[in-house]
Structure formats: C-alpha cells, structure tokens
Amino acid sequence: MIADLKPYPEYKESGLPWLGRVPNSWRVVRNGSLFGQRNETGHDELPILEVSLKTGIRVREFKSSARKQVMSDKGKYKRAMKGDVAYNMMRMWQGAVGVSPVNGLVSPAYVVARPYPDVESQFFVALFRTGDYMSEIDNCSRGIVKDRNRLYWGDFKQLLSPCPSPDEQAAIVRFLEWANGRLERAIRAKRKVIALLSEQKQAIIHRAVTRGLPSTGSGQASLSVPLKPSGIPWLGNIPQHWEVRPLKAVCKIQSGITLGKDYAGQTTHEYPYLRVANVQAGHANIAVIKTIRVTEDEALRCALQAGDVLMTEGGDPDKLGRGCVWEGQITPCLHQNHVFAVRPDQLRLEPHFLSALMGTRYARAYFESTAKQTTNLASTNKTKIGQFVVLLPKVSEQQRILSALNEETHPTDIAISRIERETELLREYRTRLVADVVTGKLDVRAAAAKLPEESGDLEPLDGTDALTEGEEETGGESLDTVPEEAER
C-alpha cells in the first residue's frame, strides 16, 4: 500500500522556498490562525508532563531530587489540556514538541498551543518535526547563544504552515499511524535479532575471558583446561594458572573534569572532552565532541592516553560500568568526571582484554551488587572500580584469547552491522515518508480510506528512541529550569 502512493493530481506554488509546491486544495496559513496560546497556572492536582525529543509528550518520571525541585515550583507550571500542542522553547528546533495525551502540567520553559476547531494537532506536530520545518524554526528562534535560542509564542504564531482540509488532516494522521505501526514492528523485530546476536556474542566472550581457550594436545583441542576456585561467588572456577588481582593493582584509575569549575584569574585553554554520551559499550562515539576551557595543569591531570579503558560512572543499571578502549582518535582529549579512564599496566593487562572482561556477566554482577542504587539509576565510584577483581592470564595468553575472539565473533559482528544498517534505512524511510505526506508530496487519501481498524501506537523501540532532553548527559543542565526571560 505504501509503495502505491502517488502525488496529487494538481499543485500550486506555496510561496515558501523550503516547502515548494503544495496540492491545489491546500492553504498556507499562519500558525496563529490554527492555535491560540494557553497560559494557565495554578492546577497543582495535575501530573507533570515532559516533551521527549523522539516520542512526544508523556507523564514524567522523577528522580528524587528533581521531584523536590518541581514540587516547590509547581505553581509556575502551565496547564496543557488533552490534545494541546506543547513545545520546549529551547529545543523546538530539534523536534521537542508533542500532543498532550492527558490533562497535565508542563514546565515554564514550554509553550502550550491550544488547537482551534477543525485543527488536527497530530498532523501539525508531524509537520513541525520534519527537517525543513525545524530549520525554519531554528531561523526564527532568538537568543544570544545558538544552543539556547528560544522560539517564543509571538514568533511561533507567525510561522507559515501548509494546511489541508480537516478531513484530509484526519486521513493523513490515520495513515501515518498505520504506516508508523508497520515500520516500528519491522524495526523492533530487527532490534530483537540484534539483541539475540549480541547475547550470543557476549556468551562467547564471557567463556573465553573467564575460562580461557581450550588447551591443545595431539593436534586437537582438549575439552577444558585445569580449573581452580576463583573465590568469587558469582564467577566460580577459573583456569588454574591464572592470577586474580584487584583492578587498582594493575591499573591507574583517573578521574575527570568537573564541569562548571571556576578558574577566575587563571590562564585557561580550550580542549575537547568526552562526556557520558560519548562512551558506548565497545566503542567511543565521537560524532559530537564538546569543548571546555581549563588550566593547563587541569588538562594534564585529565588527559586521555591511547589504551585507556573508558568507564561510565553510572546511569541505567544495565549501562553501569559500560566502556570501551580509547584509541587516541582525538589528541589532546580530556574526559568529564562522570567518565573514568582506567589505564592498565600493559606489561600485565591488555586494554582490550580488560574491556572484554568489563562487558561480561561477571563484571555486571559485581557492579550491580556494589552500586549505589536509586530509582531506575545506579552509580559506582573510583574505590569500587579499583576493588573489582581482574582475571590475569599472561599477556601472551590474553593476546591469543583476543585473537581467537576476533575470529570467532567476526561473523556475528558482520550480521549485527548489516541488521543495524537495515534498521537505520527503515528509520530514514519513515522520516522521508512522514515529510512527503505532511507536505503534500504524496496523496494518502485513498489509502487511508482502505485501512483496517488497528492501532499504530507502540512503545518506544529502545533507550535511544525514548531519550528526553534532560537525559542527554549526566550532570547536564535541566531544561525545565530556565531564566525568567523565558516567561515572555
């Protein structure tokens, strides 16, 4: 059905360079003729809502400290009624906009837009999240610093939007819900396959780095190597000739830079630094690298070296202690204090062997049992990391194990990479489809009329798709707390 979509029979010029031509029956109108501002406070009985960059508006789940702050400021929060559009003034240009699913309260940093009769909010939110429209929003946002530019109500209501008839808006929304449901199910199926392949890979790695490789004899691999008790309840036996040592005995554990430190009166220089968001399981994501100004002494103390094993301080329990080997992709480069740099003595411990060990069930069990736990969050510290017991075969054996693992897991890595690429293509197709439909490039009226009665609503696919503004970086600024000028 999606493949059979065609353009509208007739088009006209919209007068907007970013939009181009629109169907003959569509109008181009100002947002102020579609929405009115709702600026109501004092409804403390309503739940707090938040706008996700990926999934729209949802009821907010609080960390204990954030709950106290919000409860004290709740009288300033704005009411959003079910069906209203709400957007974060500082992140609208990134797609932080959604339709309220319930009556609730949003931060003073948000604008609440009440739809007029015959306006389908979901259609316009889909439009606002297209790449071209977000560029228009960015151009109309105002502020001193680009990353904190705000789209005030007065500017939002002047923006021009393509507007089909109410019936056509409803048809487009129905079609997109159906198409999104089908595409999300396909993506979810691929994510499940990736999860199974990753689990299989981790099982292979766990076996190799905690039990070693099969011994060889008479030209054939023996079934096992001699074992001894490790003394670690959740690990069991290990090869007899392996040592066990606390991590601090074979590694230097380096803390990072605290953001916001005052260097008044001191000479500072600008350096790139790694955040929690840059440290993924098995690799460093350096697509977006921020910089910080610090003194030269501070930079030397927190500088990374090739071969450092990066570990995160905390976050979701399943991400606790996640890490990777820093290969020196950027020089010089520092790291934030929520990321530890573990520097092995490479005469005793290969960095990649340690990184592999950190990804095992054994390491997960240690960090989960020793972590400081709060609601949905866990954190470790330098002391706990240093007490982690490392398994130490000789370096030559570590290298053989790593070589064998690379060979054994290579087909799995290729399969995961292929499926991830397929998943990304599906996401790109979904983005393009939505943009083409809400700007009138494709006519979905006939297809929407033939749709079966089914819901397209699904839960977020994974942690990435569910990411909210305040979750981007541990220790970052809360976007619910804004200067008074944002109240304009």
N, C-alpha and C positions, 0 to 999 in steps of 0.2 A: 504493500500500500504506500509506503514512504517513497519507494523507487518510482511510483507512477505519478508523483506530484508534478504539476506543470505551472508555468507563470500565469498571471491573469491575462484575460483577452486584450485589455487596453490599459495603457498607462499615461500618466501626465507628469510634468516636471514638478517636483516638490518645492523647488526654490532653496533647498538646503544642500550644500555641497557634500556633506557626509552621508546624506540619505539618497540623493539621486531621484530617480523616478519612483512614483507610487501608483497603485491602482487608481483608475479613474474615479471610482466611487469613494475613495478615502479623502479625508480632510487633513490639513496640517494646522494644528491649533496650539495655543499656549497652555502650559500645564495649569495655569491659574484658572482656565475655563473647565478643567477636569477635576481639580481638587481644591478644597479650602483648608486652611491651616486649623488644626485643633491644638489649642494651647491651654489645657485644663490640668490643674494640680489639685492636691488635697484628697485623693482617693486611696488612702493608705491600706484599705482592705484588699486591694487587687494584687495579683502576683507580679513580680518583676520579670520583664522580658528583655531579651538581648537580640541583636542583629548579627547573624553569622555571615561571614564573607562568602560562604558556599551554600548554606542551606536555608537562608532566610531568617525569619523570626521564630524564636522558641522561648519557652519558660526557662529562666536562668537557674542554674545550679551553682550554689555559692561555696567558696572556701570560707572557713570560719571568720577570718579577718575581714574579707570583703563583705560578708553579711553584716558585721557590726557597723562598717562604714556606711553601707547602703541604708540600713535601718535608721541611722541617725539623720540621713539626708532625704528620707523617703518623701517628705512633704514637698520637696522640689521636683519630684519626678512627675512626668507628664502622662496623662491617660491616653491610651490607644485603644480604640474600640475594635471589636472583631471586624475584619475587612478593611481597616485603615492601612495605609502605607506608612511605614516609618523608616527613616534612614539616618545613619550616623553622619553628621555634617563633615567630619574629618576623613571619612572613609567611603563616602558615596562614590567617589571616582574609582574605587576598587570594587564596587558592587555590594557594599554593605547596606542593603535595602531589602525589605520584605513586606509581606502582608501579614498583619497580626492575626493569629489563629484563634485568639481569645481576647476578652477584655483584660487589659493589664496596664502596667506602668513601664515607661521607658526612661532612660537617663536624660538629664537636661541637655546632653550632647546630641540628642536626636531631634529630628523634626518629624512631627506627625501630620500626615496629609489625609484629610477626610474626603473620600470619593463622592462626587455628586451623583445624582441618579443616572442610571444607564452607563455608568463607568465601571468596567470590569478591572478591578485592581490587579489581578494576576497577569492580565495582558500587559499592562504598563510596567509592572515590575520586571517581567521578562524583557521588555524593550529597554528599560533602564540598565539592565545588566549586559547588554550587548557591547562589544568592544568599541564601536564607533560612538555610541551614545555616552559611554563612560569617558571617552576623550572629550566630548562636548562638555560634560560635567566638570572635568578637570580644567578646561579652559575658562569656565565660568566661576570656579571656586576662587576664593580670595584669602590672602594671608601673607605673612612675612616669610615663612618657611614653607616650601612646596609640600613636604611631607605632612604638614599640619594645615594646609589650605582647607577652608570650610565652604560648603555650599549652603548659604543662608536661604531661608524661605523666599525672600524677595528675589533672589536670583533663580531659584528653582522654578518659581511660578512663571518666569519669563521665558524659560526654555521651550522650544517648539517640539512637538511630538506628532507622528503620524497617527491618525485616529480613524479606524474603520467603524462601521455601524455597531450598535450594541449587540445585535445578533451575531455579527461576524466576530466581534471580540470574544463572545462566549464560545463560538465554534473553534476559534484558534486556541483558546485556553484548553478546551476539551481535547483537541487533537494533540497539543503539546504534552498534556498529562499522560495520554495514552502512549505517545512515542517515547517519552521520557521513561515510563514504566518498562517498556520493552528493552530500551537501551540499558537501563540500570540493571535489569535482570541479567542481560548478557555480560555486563561488566562485573557484576557480583559473581557470576559463575566463573569467570576468569580469575577473579581475586581468590576464590576458593581453591582453584587449581594451583595458583601460585603459593598459597598457604600450605597446601599439601606437599608441594615440591620443596619448599623451604624447610618444612618439618623433617622431610626425608634427608635433606642435606645436613641439617643440624644433628640428626641422629648419627650420621656417618662421622661428622666432625667430633661429636662427643665421644664416640667409641675410640677414635684414633688418639685424641689428646688426653684421654683419661686411662686408656688401656694399652696404647701403643699399637704398633703394627704386628701382624703375625710373624713369629720367628720363622727362619728358613732352615731347611736341612734336607739333605739328599735330593736337592734340586726342586723340592716342593715346599710350600708354606705349611708350617705346622698350625694346629688349631688354635694354640694360645701360647702366651709367654708365662713364665712362673710369676705368681702374684703374691702380694703381702697385704695385710690390713693397712688402710690409709690412716686410720684413726679419726676419720671424718664421717660422722653418721650417715650423711646423705650422699656420700660418694662410694663407700665400700672399698673393695680391693683395688690396688694399683700394681703395675709391674714392680717386681722385687728390687730391681737395680735403680729405680727412680728415687730422687730425693724429694722431700717436701719442705718448703720454707715459706715464711710469711713474705708477702709481696715487698714489704719495706726492706727486707734483707737483700734483695736483688734489684731493686728499682729505687729511683728518686721520684717522689711524688710532688709535683709542682702545682701550687695554687695560682689562680689567675687574677686579673684586674677587677677591682670593684668599680662599677660604673658610678658616675656622679661624684667622684672624689675631687676635693678642692685642691688645686695646685697654684693658688694665688701667690704671686711673687716669684714663681719658679719658671725656668725656661722649659717649654714643652715642645714636642714634635708630634706629628700625625703618623699613626701606624694603623694598618689593617688588623682586625682581631676576629677571632672565631667566637660565635655565640652557640647556645644550645642547639638552635635550629640548624647550624652547620654540621653538627655531629650526628650522623646517622649510623645505624647498625651496619658495619662493614665498609663504610665509605664516608668521606667528607664531602658534603655538598657545598661547593664554593661558588654557586651561581650568583649569590648575593652576599657580598662581604662588606661589612660596615667598618668605619674607622673611628679612632679615638685619639685625643691628644693627651699624652702623658710625658713625664720626665724621662730622660734617657736611662737613669738608674732603674726606674719602674719598668721600662721596656725591656731592659736586660734581664730583670728578675722574671718576667712573664713571657719571654721569647720562646717560641717553639723550635724544636730541632727535628730534622728528618729522623724517623724511627720512634718518635714519641707515640705512645698509645693514648688516644684521647678518650676520656670517660666523662659522661654527664653525671652531675650531682644528683639529679632527681627528675621527677615528673610523674607520668603514669607508671604504676608499678611494673608493667611489662617492659618499660623502657629504662628502668633503673640500671645504671652502670653500663648502658649500651656504649659502644665505642668502635674505634677504628684506628688504623695506623696512619699517622701523618707522614706523608711522603715528601714534604717540603715544597708543596705546589706554589706557595707564596713566600717570598723571603724579603724582608723580615715579616713575621706574623706573630701576633700575641694571642692570648686567649682570655675569655671572661672568667670570673671567679666561679661561675656555675659549671665550668668545664675543667676537669683535672687533666694535667699532662703527666702521664706515667712514663718515666724514662728508664728502660731496662739496661742493666749491665749486659751488653751484648756478647760478652765472653761466657755468660751463663744462661742468658734467656733471649731468644729471638723475639723481636716485637710482634711478628705475625703469629707466632705460636701463642704468645700471651693474649693477643686479640682473639684468636680462635677459642682459647680457653675461657675468655670472658663471655663468649656467646653461648656457652654450654648450659645444660640444665643444672649442673653442679654450681656454676657461678650464680645463676639466677636464684637457686635455693639459698645460697649464702647471703646475697644482698637483700632478698626478701625477708629473711629471718633476722637480719641485723639493722634493717632500715628504720628510720623514724617515719611512722605512718600517720597520715591524716586522711580526711575524706577524699577518696579517689586519687590521693597523691602519696608519694614516698620519696625519701631523700636519704642519702648517705653522706659521709664526710671523710676527710683525709685519714683519720685514725682507723675507721672501719675498712677503708680501701687497703691501708697498709697491713692490716691483720689478715686479709684474705690469703689463704694458703695456696701457694703455687706449686704445681707438679713440675719437677725438673729432671727430665732425662738429659743426657749430654747434648750439647748444642748440635753435634753431628746427627744425633738421632732426631732432634727437633726438626732439622732441615730435611731429613728423609721423610718424616711424617708429613711435613708441609708439602713436599713434592708429591707424595702419594695422594694426599688430599686434593691437590690441584688437578691431578689426573682423574681421580675418581668422581669429583664433583663437577668437572668441566661440562659434561653433557647436561647436567641439571641446570647449571648456570646459563647455558645457551637456551634451554627450554624456558626458563624464567624470563630471560631477556626478551625472547620472542613474544611471550604472552603479555609482558608488560607493554611492549610496543603496540600490540593489538589493542590492549586496553586504552592506551593513550590515543590511538586512532579513533576508537569509539567515542571517547570524550571530545576529541576535536570535531568529529562528525556531529555530535549532539550540539555543540556550541554553534557550529555553522548552520545547522538545521533551524535552531531557535531564531538566530539572527535573520535568516532568509524568510522565515514565516512571519515574524512580527514586523518586518519592514516591507512586506508585500511582494517579496521576490518569488514566493511560491504560494499557490492558491490551495488551501486545505479545506474549503467549504464542503465539497462533495465527499472528501474522505472523512471528515468529522461526522457527516450525516450517517455514514455507514458503520460507525464504530460500535463494537459490542459494549454492553454496560459492564465496565470493570474499573477499578480504582487504579490510578497510576501512582498513588502516593506510596513511597517506600522510605525506609530508614536510610540515613546516610550510609554510604558504602564503606567508609573506613575512617580512621582518625584524621586523615588528610582532608577528606571532603567535609568533615564536621568542624574544622578549625574555626575558632572565633577570633575576633580582633585581639582580645586580651590574652590569648594563648600562644601568641607568636614567639614570645621569648621570655624565658624565666627571668624574673626581676625587671621586666619592662614596665613602662608607664601604663596605668589603667586608662583606657579610653572612655570610661564612664566618668572620669574626673577631668573637668575642663575649666579653663578660665571663665570668669564672669562674662567676658565679652561674647562668649558663645551663646548667651541667653538672648541675644538680639533677635 
